[in-house]
Amino acid sequence: MIGEIVKTFLVASDGSTASDKAVDVAVARAQLAKAQLVIANVSEVFCPIGVTELDPKVFEDASRRESAVIIAAAVARAKAAGIEAKSVQESGSPADTLVNIAKREGVEEIFIASHGRHGLARAAMGSVSARVVEWAPCTVTVVK
């Protein structure tokens, strides 16, 4: 429709149980708001210390493949609920990258898990979600 305001939400998915909950909350909220979703996975590419005989590209490729699987599962859940979903797969610092995606996509709200894959090593709130809350240009919903 001409002149229709379309809301856009961003949800971060890292394949963890906690991020699956964030996807579920984002999908439900998108249904209520008639919003579209941007589903993002940000991988931190690294080469383990002491593994000098392997090409770092091996780790990058594996990370990219894992990211694609995570994103595809989240997009499928959104589309099954009737939500228009766009996938974004990037590598870098998760918090910085998620904030940049939110700015670039003009999102109104970010949904993120309180803890991701490294949740047991974090304090009260995961460092990625805490940074996103601090730096985001919009509302952030942290899902437990």
Secondary structure by P-SEA (a helix, b strand, c coil): cccbbbbbbbbbbcccaaaaaaaaaaaaaaaaacbbbbbbbbbbcccccccccccaaaaaaaaaaaaaaaaaaaaaaaaaaccbbbbbbbbccaaaaaaaaaaaacccbbbbbcccccccccccccaaaaaaaaccccbbbbcc
